[in-house]
Amino acid sequence: MKQPLHMREVFLLLISAVLLFASCGKKEAPPVSSRELRAARVGSFAEIPPVPGIDWPLELTVVPARLGADAGHLARAWSSVAEKVGLEVAAPARGWSGAVQRDSSGRPVFAGENPLPLPDSLLAVATAAQVTRYPDADAFVLDSPVFSALAGYSREFRALIRDWKNPADSTGAWWHVACFKQQLLVRWLRQAAAQIRTSASSDSAGILLRATDPLSAAGENVIVPGYAAASAASLDGFVAALPVPDEARRWNYQGVMRARPFEQTFLSASWWLNLPGSASVWLELPALSEKDFWHAATALLMQPAAKNFLPFRLTGNRLSPQWGVFSFLAKQLASHPARLVEYPWPRSGVLISDTYMWMRGAPWRCDLESLTQLALPLLNHGVPVELVPIERLQEPHFLDRYQVLLTSFEGYRPASGSFQRPLERWLRSRGGILIFYLGVTGPFDEVNAWWSKDFDRPHEPLFQRLGIGLYPESGLHKIGRGIVYAEVSSPRELAPMPNSGDIIWNTFLGILDFLQPDSAREKARPAIAIQRGPYYLVWNPEELAKRHNYALDGNWLDVLAPNFPLVADPEIPPGEAGIFVNLDSLSADTAFVCAASAPVASFARDSLGIAFELRWATSLPVQAVVRLPHRPADVTARSTGGEELPLEQNWDGAFQLLRLRFLPAANRTRIRIHFRHPS
């Protein structure tokens, strides 16, 4: 028997009907390419300084959908950015009168001070309705709602799902409800995007989704749209809300439970950059202390595909000094391909599925260590391993970029068996190496899924297809041109062991040495060192049995240290990151900006000298170090209006470095350097 509609529900349905009626007859805008999106301009913001990595000025409007404390915090943070970069924020609705998520006791599930809304059609309408207040926006960022693992019991939710059963009663019911939660989030996304397309005054307005990656979401026991959002209609890109490595988001590795800013950021960013159309992913740096900021920032700058960046939180109402240096580096490094310095390790990845989120928060055990234990040993020994969405394996030739894959179905169960054929083809034809940890059995093996008709566990149909037996002995198995290394042990159970990283690393290294011996691998220092042009980026891990400083030979400019000092034979201690300019590699005729606390634009060189702009709005002094072929004859700094600015300069003839320090103009400062040619 249907329940009668309350007056509040009738009111919300009337709002929905009015909005839908108003959009009738309006032609749906064609999808906007990422190139068109980045090229968009707003005349009224022509003088606003850019956020490097994005071709600003570009006006974004954030449309929060969480309608709670998180959304309010997001709105306040982005509002402070708006003062500098022209970013407008659609404020969350005051008090959500629609359906909310409820736990098994019928109580609302809260995020901060407000309950999480149910991502249904009414929320999609309410989200889209906010865009009409911002008719000039070039792009709208939808702040994705999340679905709590504790939720799924409200009357409104049960009315939407077919054959609802108490999720806590069985793994099958939990799996079914969790799957529907993600489907509901994706449906909200499609409906909200379609509403925005018809409601926005500009037919070319872009739509981006701001969300976290599946591993970070799994760590917080929530479900997000995940990889499923990549196929959602009308999306022009993503804002990747990278994790905040803090005490609430700790990883257990080798028996030590703590936050790991470099590793968590590196893996999260790699997942986003492995989505289809990764050029449209904007990586949002979280609010971090200075040390953690540079750990996370170095992890991002090591990613060859990372091009677009956004700040999340500012110091007061100003962009932080660290962000200024990072902005400079982001733009400088974009033109230089990345190369591993120590050893050309095979490109390696750890498979992950959206279903990792489905199993977290359940009464049955599901630990992050089932995945992180496979990735951290490689990162800590200098291999830039990536998170690889298993959902993308069926895309033609996607796997061709990888030589080694690691996985265990202990922490997730693939949602379908579509990965098996491309994985087998990759092994047999491309000569791939698959390192597979069977791990422990679990209650989720018993869900009514694609493998359950003929098999007990989801790895069994894959292993039968490969012809190695359902439960092979630990060791190497030849599959065409490729290799499967089957290991019966559990990554989750290895994680608390003090030497667990060495166990998995020695397995990885032993397989490579068996297939192609190379003594250079043993001599490679256990650190990630990447060269991008004259820049060297180094991460020296600290969780190794033998820890040493990572030493660089020669003369370098330390980009992360205050005032960009010149250092000889620098050393990076364990647990630290470093970014340096190799001065010895520069030719005598080189002219370029080595380091700056503001982004550089419009660099030009002619027979008389060089000129460039430093674009930054700050009350703090801006510093820059410029390599020149000759001693400068004249140096000037001018505002866009032509006013000459006071300028401190210092010339280092031994290394041909010009140091500049000045208070910048309101928006951008033009630097002109005339050479003094030798007689």
C-alpha positions, -999 to +999 in steps of 0.1 A: +000+000+000+015+033-011+021+059+016+004+093+011+026+122+000+034+148+026+029+185+018+067+190+018+071+163-009+043+178-029+060+211-027+093+197-039+077+179-067+060+211-078+094+228-079+108+200-100+079+203-124+083+240-128+120+237-135+115+209-160+087+229-177+109+259-180+136+239-197+112+223-223+120+233-258+155+245-251+181+228-273+205+207-253+240+220-257+266+198-274+294+184-251+322+209-245+357+196-253+384+200-227+403+223-251+373+246-255+367+245-217+403+256-209+402+283-236+371+299-222+374+335-211+354+360-191+360+396-200+352+410-165+380+389-151+407+398-177+430+414-151+427+386-125+460+367-120+460+330-132+462+299-112+489+280-132+479+248-147+447+263-159+444+289-186+429+315-164+409+337-163+383+311-162+352+315-141+341+284-122+310+280-101+310+253-074+276+237-068+278+218-035+254+189-033+262+176+002+242+205+017+260+200+050+290+211+070+314+198+043+296+218+016+297+249+038+334+244+044+339+239+006+320+271-002+340+291+023+373+278+010+364+284-026+350+318-018+384+329-006+399+317-038+372+336-057+387+369-044+419+362-063+409+341-093+373+350-101+358+318-088+321+320-078+304+297-054+268+286-054+261+285-017+244+253-004+207+255+004+198+265+039+184+234+055+176+205+032+140+196+034+143+165+012+151+129+021+183+122+041+204+091+046+195+070+077+212+042+096+197+010+109+181+028+139+164+053+117+187+081+127+201+105+101+237+100+091+256+132+096+286+149+079+296+175+104+265+193+117+241+184+089+227+151+077+238+136+044+211+140+017+198+111-003+211+116-039+177+112-055+160+132-083+149+159-059+185+166-049+195+167-086+168+193-093+179+213-062+215+211-072+208+223-108+185+251-096+214+269-081+231+275-115+205+301-125+221+325-100+254+324-119+246+332-155+281+341-165+299+310-154+321+292-179+320+259-159+301+244-130+318+221-106+293+196-090+305+188-055+295+151-054+274+138-025+287+107-008+267+076+004+276+064+039+282+027+044+260+030+075+231+043+055+205+025+034+176+022+057+154+052+051+119+048+038+127+069+007+158+048-001+139+015+002+112+028-021+139+033-048+157-001-046+142-034-058+141-063-034+155-043-004+169-065+024+186-055+055+223-050+044+237-063+077+218-096+074+241-111+047+270-102+024+247-106-006+223-080+007+252-056+016+267-061-019+233-055-036+226-023-015+261-009-020+259-015-057+226+004-058+241+033-038+267+039-064+241+036-092+220+062-074+250+086-072+256+082-110+220+087-117+220+119-096+250+130-116+233+124-150+201+141-139+219+171-123+241+175-154+211+173-178+193+199-157+223+222-157+226+219-195+191+231-199+191+257-171+225+274-177+223+306-197+253+297-217+251+266-240+288+262-238+291+260-200+312+231-189+303+206-162+329+190-139+325+166-110+344+171-078+349+138-059+374+116-042+389+084-056+376+049-047+406+041-024+402+073-004+365+069-002+369+033+010+392+045+037+363+068+049+337+041+046+317+060+020+307+054-016+313+080-044+306+078-081+340+064-088+350+051-122+313+048-131+312+086-134+337+084-163+309+072-186+283+097-173+268+118-199+275+155-203+307+156-181+336+177-193+361+168-166+368+161-130+381+180-100+401+154-081+397+160-043+430+145-033+431+129+002+441+148+033+467+126+050+460+131+087+454+110+118+419+100+106+433+087+073+463+065+083+477+035+065+493+004+082+525-006+066+552-028+082+534-025+115+534+013+116+500+030+114+504+067+102+495+092+075+517+091+044+513+123+024+536+114-005+523+078-010+486+086-005+488+116-029+508+097-055+485+067-056+453+089-056+465+111-084+476+081-105+440+067-103+426+100-115+451+103-143+442+068-154+406+078-162+396+082-198+402+118-208+427+124-180+437+157-196+404+171-182+413+162-146+421+191-123+440+180-092+430+198-061+457+200-035+444+196+001+451+219+030+484+206+045+512+218+067+543+231+048+562+198+051+532+177+041+524+201+013+557+196-004+555+158+000+521+159-017+531+185-043+563+165-052+541+134-057+519+154-081+548+169-101+563+135-106+532+125-126+539+130-163+502+134-172+494+160-144+488+194-160+459+211-142+460+221-105+437+239-081+443+252-045+418+241-019+424+262+012+444+295+015+463+311+043+440+339+053+428+356+022+460+351+003+474+323-018+501+307+003+538+312-006+541+274-011+514+276-037+533+303-055+565+282-059+543+251-067+525+271-094+559+281-109+571+245-110+538+232-124+541+254-154+579+250-159+578+212-157+549+208-181+572+212-211+597+186-199+591+148-202+596+127-171+625+103-169+634+079-140+670+087-130+680+056-110+667+028-131+641+024-159+617+002-139+590-015-159+557+005-158+538-011-130+503-009-116+481-022-088+445-031-099+416-016-080+379-017-085+350+006-074+338-024-055+364-017-028+340+009-016+311-015-016+327-038+009+340-013+034+321-005+066+304-038+065+302-061+096+326-084+077+363-075+075+377-056+045+410-038+051+428-012+030+460-032+035+449-058+010+457-031-016+482-007+000+505-035+010+510-043-027+518-007-037+538+007-008+568-017-011+573-006-048+570+031-040+594+028-011+620+012-034+618+037-062+591+022-085+564+048-094+536+023-092+501+034-102+465+026-093+448+010-123+410+009-126+401-027-134+370-014-151+392+001-179+409-031-188+384-040-215+392-008-233+413-018-264+450-015-260+447+002-225+469-026-209+496-022-235+512+006-215+520-017-185+546-044-181+537-055-145+504-057-127+498-067-091+465-075-075+446-095-049+408-100-048+410-101-010+400-065-006+376-063-035+356-085-059+354-074-095+318-063-104+320-084-136+342-108-154+348-085-184+385-080-172+394-117-179+397-117-217+419-086-220+440-097-191+446-130-207+454-114-241+479-090-223+496-120-208+497-142-238+504-117-266+521-087-249+542-107-224+528-090-193+537-101-157+508-106-133+516-109-096+485-123-079+481-128-042+452-152-035+448-140+001+423-153+026+388-163+018+360-141+030+322-139+033+320-117+002+331-147-019+296-160-014+276-132-029+254-140-059+277-125-085+291-134-119+314-161-106+291-177-081+273-201-104+303-223-112+330-211-088+336-204-051+359-174-055+363-147-083+399-156-091+390-192-100+374-185-135+405-164-144+429-191-133+409-218-151+410-196-183+448-193-179+452-230-174+471-229-142+446-246-119+421-230-095+447-230-066+482-234-081+513-237-060+531-205-053+555-197-081+559-187-117+535-200-144+542-194-181+512-180-200+521-176-237+547-148-237+537-137-202+541-148-166+517-153-137+532-154-103+507-169-080+511-164-042+489-179-016+497-155+012+475-126+023+486-089+018+464-080+047+481-104+070+515-093+059+509-056+066+516-057+104+549-076+099+580-053+103+596-068+071+565-072+050+577-046+025+609-065+019+589-097+013+568-083-015+597-062-029+620-093-030+592-112-049+589-083-074+627-080-079+632-118-080+607-122-108+624-094-129+658-109-123+647-144-132+632-132-165+661-108-174+690-105-151+704-070-147+730-061-120+721-024-124+688-031-106+706-041-074+727-009-075+697+014-079+691+035-048+657+029-032+642+063-040+620+078-066+642+103-086+627+118-117+644+142-141+623+168-160+647+189-181+672+205-157+649+198-127+654+168-104+625+157-082+634+132-054+614+114-028+636+095-003+615+070+017+622+063+053+605+029+059+634+008+047+657-016+067+687+004+054+681+042+052+705+066+036+706+101+025+700+105-012+730+125-026+733+145-058+767+154-072+776+189-084+760+224-081+723+227-076+696+253-069+673+242-041+638+252-052+620+242-020+642+260+004+636+296+014+654+321-009+664+293-034+699+288-021+728+274-042+740+241-028+769+218-036+764+181-035+730+183-017+716+153+003+680+145+009+674+127+042+650+098+045+614+108+047+620+141+028+613+154-007+635+177-028+633+196-060+666+210-075+679+226-106+710+211-121+732+241-128+760+221-142+737+208-170+730+243-183+748+255-214+767+288-213+741+304-236+711+294-214+686+321-204+656+309-183+639+314-150+653+287-127+630+293-097+604+318-086+577+323-059+552+332-086+542+316-120+561+328-151+543+337-183+550+353-217+587+344-216+605+359-247+641+362-258+657+384-284+692+397-292+689+424-265+678+402-236+648+385-222+614+395-209+587+377-189+558+382-166+554+371-130+517+368-123+507+369-087+486+391-064+502+391-029+514+416-004+546+394+001+578+400-018+583+378-049+616+362-055+631+348-087+664+333-098+673+338-135+701+321-154+716+344-180+743+340-207+758+374-198+759+399-169+727+421-171+732+457-182+697+468-171+668+452-152+634+467-148+601+456-132+569+473-143+532+470-136+507+465-164+502+502-163+538+509-170+548+520-135+583+511-126+586+491-093+614+491-068+636+461-074+664+444-055+689+425-077+721+405-071+744+390-097+763+358-092+790+358-119+803+323-110+771+306-119+756+334-141+726+337-118+705+369-113+685+371-081+655+394-080+632+405-052+604+429-053+568+437-042+546+427-072+520+449-089+484+442-081+480+416-108+511+409-128+546+423-131+566+426-163+604+419-160+628+431-187+665+422-186+690+436-211+722+417-216+756+432-213+774+416-241+811+409-236+834+432-256 
